[in-house]
């Protein structure tokens, strides 16, 4: 109890307006509760509209050639366990809730981090939040378009006279992994731009390692994609590289403008410092005359 009493003044609000540790924890708790409630509401909507969501998700499998289909007339996936149907409903609903409420829980995350940023850094919060949603959507859409090609390539390795039974749980895990990996990968250049804006990463540093970054993007695409086939790897790596060069162009012009502003500010300070001394020198000369 004595220790708790001694620690009480430390957790009080400081004079400069900074939040104390307990205030940070309460703020984190409130942000998490709001984000979780948003995901729960989105999950409930996902349960209600499970059928159209599932029909949308299984279309890449249905686009496969008939040779890879279990039923030549219908697009059918296999259910192996008794509880698989329920867990598939739950997984689809939760992922739908995460996607639908993404803007809200990303905002809650930013709202918790933003007080630790400078005023000029906070101005970019809305812009980055606005760009993150279309970038993630573009990555997920690209994964949705190329998913059937990766599946066809993988299932094509099955020997003649055999039929691959794809369970609904396995396919859903594959589809969700593809959508999430592609969506998050498209956000990496945006993160690089944000680090440049707040002054953590400069263009000169990144430009020195451009070849290494491009190589690592190919390695990441080869390892991160669930199918690990060359078509899917290229579908992920090439847009990432294109977005990386767009981010580098932004960093180049942003650093150039920042350096010019810093140089102008330094000249203004020098002129301000030299002004009084020059005035004093001219006054001393006039006095001697």
C-alpha positions as CSV (number, residue, x, y, z in Angstrom):
1,X,0.0,0.0,0.0
2,X,2.9,2.4,0.7
3,X,4.3,1.7,-2.7
4,X,0.9,2.6,-4.3
5,X,0.7,5.8,-2.3
6,X,4.2,6.8,-3.3
7,X,3.5,6.1,-7.0
8,X,0.3,8.2,-7.0
9,X,2.0,11.6,-7.7
10,X,3.9,10.1,-10.6
11,X,0.7,9.2,-12.5
12,X,-0.8,12.7,-12.1
13,X,-1.2,14.9,-15.1
14,X,2.0,16.8,-15.8
15,X,2.0,20.6,-16.2
16,X,2.8,20.5,-19.9
17,X,-0.4,18.7,-20.7
18,X,1.0,15.3,-21.5
19,X,-1.1,12.2,-20.7
20,X,-0.1,10.1,-17.7
21,X,0.4,6.3,-17.9
22,X,-3.1,5.5,-16.5
23,X,-4.7,8.0,-18.9
24,X,-2.9,6.3,-21.8
25,X,-4.2,2.9,-20.6
26,X,-7.8,4.2,-20.2
27,X,-7.5,5.8,-23.7
28,X,-6.3,2.5,-25.2
29,X,-9.1,0.6,-23.4
30,X,-11.8,3.0,-24.8
31,X,-10.4,2.8,-28.3
32,X,-10.2,-1.0,-28.2
33,X,-13.8,-1.2,-26.9
34,X,-15.1,1.0,-29.7
35,X,-13.1,-0.9,-32.4
36,X,-14.3,-4.3,-31.1
37,X,-17.9,-3.1,-31.0
38,X,-17.6,-2.0,-34.6
39,X,-16.2,-5.4,-35.6
40,X,-19.0,-7.2,-33.7
41,X,-21.7,-5.2,-35.5
42,X,-20.0,-6.0,-38.9
43,X,-19.8,-9.7,-37.9
44,X,-23.5,-9.7,-37.1
45,X,-24.2,-8.3,-40.5
46,X,-22.0,-11.0,-42.0
47,X,-24.0,-13.7,-40.3
48,X,-27.2,-12.3,-41.7
49,X,-25.9,-12.0,-45.3
50,X,-23.7,-15.1,-45.3
51,X,-25.1,-16.6,-48.5
52,X,-24.4,-13.7,-50.9
53,X,-20.9,-13.2,-49.3
54,X,-20.1,-16.9,-49.6
55,X,-21.3,-17.0,-53.2
56,X,-19.0,-14.1,-54.0
57,X,-16.0,-15.8,-52.2
58,X,-16.4,-19.1,-54.0
59,X,-16.6,-17.7,-57.5
60,X,-12.8,-18.1,-58.1
61,X,-13.1,-21.8,-57.4
62,X,-16.2,-22.0,-59.6
63,X,-14.2,-20.5,-62.5
64,X,-11.8,-23.4,-62.5
65,X,-11.9,-25.8,-65.4
66,X,-14.4,-28.6,-65.2
67,X,-11.6,-31.2,-64.9
68,X,-10.9,-29.8,-61.4
69,X,-14.5,-29.8,-60.2
70,X,-16.0,-32.5,-58.0
71,X,-19.3,-32.2,-59.8
72,X,-19.3,-31.4,-63.6
73,X,-22.7,-29.7,-63.4
74,X,-22.4,-27.7,-60.1
75,X,-19.7,-25.8,-58.2
76,X,-19.5,-27.9,-55.0
77,X,-17.0,-27.8,-52.1
78,X,-16.6,-30.7,-49.6
79,X,-17.5,-30.4,-45.9
80,X,-15.4,-32.8,-43.9
81,X,-16.4,-32.3,-40.3
82,X,-19.6,-31.8,-38.3
83,X,-18.6,-28.4,-37.1
84,X,-17.0,-27.2,-40.3
85,X,-20.2,-25.5,-41.5
86,X,-20.6,-23.4,-38.3
87,X,-16.9,-22.4,-38.3
88,X,-17.0,-21.5,-41.9
89,X,-20.0,-19.2,-41.2
90,X,-18.2,-17.7,-38.2
91,X,-15.0,-17.2,-40.2
92,X,-16.7,-15.5,-43.1
93,X,-18.8,-13.3,-40.8
94,X,-15.7,-12.2,-38.7
95,X,-13.7,-11.4,-41.8
96,X,-16.6,-9.5,-43.3
97,X,-16.9,-7.6,-40.1
98,X,-13.2,-6.7,-40.1
99,X,-13.4,-5.5,-43.7
100,X,-16.6,-3.5,-43.3
101,X,-15.5,-1.8,-40.1
102,X,-11.9,-1.3,-41.3
103,X,-12.3,2.5,-41.6
104,X,-13.6,2.8,-38.1
105,X,-11.1,0.6,-36.2
106,X,-8.2,2.0,-38.3
107,X,-9.4,5.5,-37.2
108,X,-9.4,4.4,-33.6
109,X,-5.9,3.2,-33.9
110,X,-4.8,6.5,-35.5
111,X,-6.7,8.5,-32.9
112,X,-4.7,6.7,-30.2
113,X,-1.3,7.2,-31.9
114,X,-2.0,10.8,-33.2
115,X,-1.6,12.6,-29.9
116,X,2.1,11.5,-29.9
117,X,2.7,13.2,-33.2
118,X,3.6,16.8,-34.0
119,X,1.0,19.1,-35.3
120,X,2.3,19.1,-38.9
121,X,2.3,15.3,-38.8
122,X,-1.3,15.1,-37.7
123,X,-2.5,16.8,-40.8
124,X,-1.6,13.8,-42.9
125,X,-3.8,11.4,-40.8
126,X,-7.0,11.9,-42.8
127,X,-5.1,11.6,-46.1
128,X,-3.5,8.4,-45.2
129,X,-6.7,6.9,-43.8
130,X,-8.4,7.9,-47.0
131,X,-5.7,6.3,-49.2
132,X,-5.4,3.1,-47.1
133,X,-9.0,1.9,-47.9
134,X,-8.8,2.1,-51.8
135,X,-5.3,0.6,-51.7
136,X,-6.4,-2.3,-49.6
137,X,-9.4,-2.8,-51.7
138,X,-7.3,-2.7,-54.9
139,X,-5.0,-5.4,-53.5
140,X,-7.9,-7.6,-52.4
141,X,-9.5,-7.2,-55.8
142,X,-6.3,-8.2,-57.6
143,X,-6.1,-11.3,-55.4
144,X,-9.7,-12.1,-56.2
145,X,-9.1,-11.9,-59.9
146,X,-5.9,-14.0,-59.9
147,X,-7.0,-16.6,-57.4
148,X,-8.4,-19.0,-59.8
149,X,-5.2,-19.1,-61.9
150,X,-3.2,-20.0,-58.9
151,X,-5.6,-22.7,-57.9
152,X,-5.7,-24.1,-61.5
153,X,-1.9,-24.3,-61.5
154,X,-1.7,-26.0,-58.2
155,X,-4.5,-28.5,-58.9
156,X,-3.0,-29.2,-62.3
157,X,-0.2,-31.1,-60.7
158,X,-2.6,-33.9,-59.7
159,X,-1.9,-37.1,-61.5
160,X,-4.2,-38.3,-64.3
161,X,-7.1,-40.3,-63.1
162,X,-7.3,-38.5,-59.7
163,X,-9.7,-35.9,-58.4
164,X,-8.7,-33.3,-55.8
165,X,-11.4,-32.9,-53.1
166,X,-11.1,-29.3,-51.9
167,X,-12.8,-28.8,-48.5
168,X,-14.8,-25.7,-47.8
169,X,-12.5,-24.9,-44.8
170,X,-9.3,-25.2,-46.8
171,X,-10.6,-23.1,-49.7
172,X,-11.8,-20.4,-47.4
173,X,-8.5,-20.2,-45.5
174,X,-6.7,-20.0,-48.9
175,X,-9.1,-17.3,-50.2
176,X,-9.0,-15.2,-47.0
177,X,-5.2,-15.4,-46.9
178,X,-4.9,-14.3,-50.4
179,X,-7.2,-11.3,-49.9
180,X,-5.5,-10.2,-46.7
181,X,-1.9,-10.6,-48.0
182,X,-2.6,-8.7,-51.2
183,X,-4.5,-6.0,-49.4
184,X,-1.8,-5.4,-46.7
185,X,1.0,-5.6,-49.3
186,X,-0.5,-2.7,-51.1
187,X,-0.3,-0.6,-47.9
188,X,3.5,-1.0,-47.6
189,X,4.4,1.9,-50.0
190,X,1.9,4.1,-48.1
191,X,3.7,3.3,-44.9
192,X,6.9,4.2,-46.5
193,X,5.5,7.6,-47.6
194,X,4.2,8.2,-44.0
195,X,7.6,7.5,-42.5
196,X,9.1,9.9,-45.0
197,X,6.6,12.6,-44.1
198,X,7.3,12.4,-40.4
199,X,11.1,12.5,-41.1
200,X,12.0,8.9,-40.2
201,X,13.0,7.8,-43.7
202,X,14.6,10.0,-46.4
203,X,14.7,9.5,-50.1
204,X,18.5,9.4,-50.2
205,X,18.6,6.4,-47.9
206,X,15.9,4.4,-49.8
207,X,17.4,5.2,-53.2
208,X,20.7,3.6,-52.2
209,X,19.0,0.3,-51.6
210,X,16.5,0.3,-54.5
211,X,17.7,-2.9,-56.1
212,X,17.7,-4.7,-52.7
213,X,14.2,-3.5,-52.0
214,X,12.9,-4.8,-55.4
215,X,14.6,-8.1,-54.8
216,X,13.1,-8.4,-51.3
217,X,9.7,-7.7,-52.8
218,X,10.0,-10.6,-55.1
219,X,11.1,-12.8,-52.2
220,X,8.2,-11.6,-50.1
221,X,5.7,-12.3,-52.9
222,X,7.1,-15.8,-53.4
223,X,6.9,-16.6,-49.7
224,X,3.8,-14.8,-48.6
225,X,1.4,-16.0,-51.3
226,X,-0.4,-19.2,-50.2
227,X,-0.3,-20.8,-53.6
228,X,3.4,-19.9,-54.2
229,X,3.0,-20.2,-57.9
230,X,4.8,-17.9,-60.3
231,X,1.6,-16.3,-61.7
232,X,0.4,-15.2,-58.2
233,X,3.9,-14.2,-57.2
234,X,4.2,-11.9,-60.2
235,X,0.7,-10.6,-59.7
236,X,1.7,-9.5,-56.2
237,X,5.3,-8.4,-56.8
238,X,4.8,-6.2,-59.9
239,X,2.1,-3.9,-58.5
240,X,4.1,-3.6,-55.2
241,X,7.2,-2.5,-57.2
242,X,5.1,0.0,-59.2
243,X,3.7,1.4,-56.0
244,X,7.1,1.5,-54.5
245,X,8.5,3.7,-57.3
246,X,5.4,5.9,-57.0
247,X,6.3,6.3,-53.3
248,X,9.9,7.0,-54.2
249,X,8.8,9.8,-56.5
250,X,6.7,11.3,-53.8
251,X,9.6,11.1,-51.4
252,X,12.0,12.7,-53.9
253,X,9.8,15.8,-54.4
254,X,8.8,16.0,-50.7
255,X,12.5,15.9,-49.5
256,X,13.4,18.4,-52.2
257,X,10.8,20.8,-51.0
258,X,11.7,20.2,-47.4
259,X,15.4,20.8,-48.0
260,X,14.6,24.1,-49.8
261,X,12.4,25.2,-46.9
262,X,15.1,24.3,-44.4
263,X,17.7,26.2,-46.4
264,X,15.4,29.3,-46.5
265,X,14.8,29.0,-42.8
266,X,18.6,28.8,-42.1
267,X,19.2,31.8,-44.3
268,X,16.5,33.8,-42.4
269,X,18.1,32.9,-39.1
270,X,21.6,33.9,-40.3
271,X,20.2,37.2,-41.6
272,X,18.4,37.8,-38.3
273,X,21.6,37.1,-36.3
274,X,23.8,39.2,-38.7
275,X,21.4,42.1,-38.6
276,X,22.1,43.5,-35.1
277,X,25.9,43.1,-35.5
278,X,25.9,44.9,-38.8
279,X,23.8,47.7,-37.3
280,X,26.2,48.0,-34.4
281,X,29.3,48.0,-36.7
282,X,27.8,50.8,-38.8
283,X,26.9,52.8,-35.6
284,X,30.5,52.5,-34.3
285,X,31.9,53.6,-37.6
286,X,29.7,56.7,-37.6
287,X,30.7,57.5,-34.0
288,X,34.4,57.4,-34.9
289,X,33.8,59.7,-37.9
